[in-house]
Amino acid sequence: MARSTFVYVTYIRTTPERLWSALTEDAEFMKQYWFGVHCESDFITGSSWKLVNDLGEVMDAGEIVEADPPRRLVIRWEHQMRPELKAEGPSMCTMDLAPTGPAVRLTITHSVEHEGSKLVEAVSGGWPKILSNLKSLLETGAVAFDEPYRSNK
Amino acid sequence: MFNRMAKHFPDDDLLFKALADTSRRKLLDQLHAHDGQTLGQLCKHLNMTRQGVTQHLDVLEAVNLVATVRSGREKLHFLNPVPLQEIYERWIAKFEKPRLKALAHLKRKLEKDNG
């Protein structure tokens, strides 16, 4: 394959509206499942997007390529902190929300248009924990992990 | 055993049944080594009929261990580790948490002493 991609899927017992809000609107809620990290954006197609950690450092930045609430969010995602990952340039992160029975199927696809991407490898390691936290927070009101993300300086 | 309902909300019994099979674990290993393969690519590494591989992939997809994405005319298969993460958090994470906290405290203390 000429690109690096991962696809992660989780089923969360909630509504698409509540899940969309958890992914976009409430920074304090986001910090609870995203290890102290939150997004800064107004989540409208064309607006800027930033991922900021609990020290106020911008970890990743980019642009909202597509926002179709509460169904689909596409982010152009560029890493900012580690030079070797920043050098890879933009990646694409797509979030698809689809109601299925009593739950919502959330699919996260993250890809870069070249093989062996370290950026995709780095972000892919974090997503299962984030999704698992998000699921338990929305379904039970508590998370399993709460250690904050920090830069490796 | 694996009905289509499982696709709506995979349950733990089906997840463990899906894992309790050498061929299916081999398929997951294949995807772990090289994610995003077609059925044809996966068949090359397994001593199994195409139909057999298809059935195993259906079972893995029904319990959300495999996710598929259409790319033009091809259907690509991806390993989805999220259900395994949930198993990990349910039975293992609580043992690891104090150690992670201890490491984080150690790092903070050492960095403070340095600066």
Interface residues (C-beta under 8 A of the other chain):
Chain A: M1 T5 F6 V7 Y8 V9 T10 Y11 R13 T100 G101 P102 A103 T107 T109 P128 K129 L131 S132 K135 S136 A144 F145 E147
Chain B: K7 H8 F9 P10 D35 G36 N64 A67 V69 L76 F78 N80 P81 V82 L84 Q85 E86 E89 A93 K97 L100 K101 A104
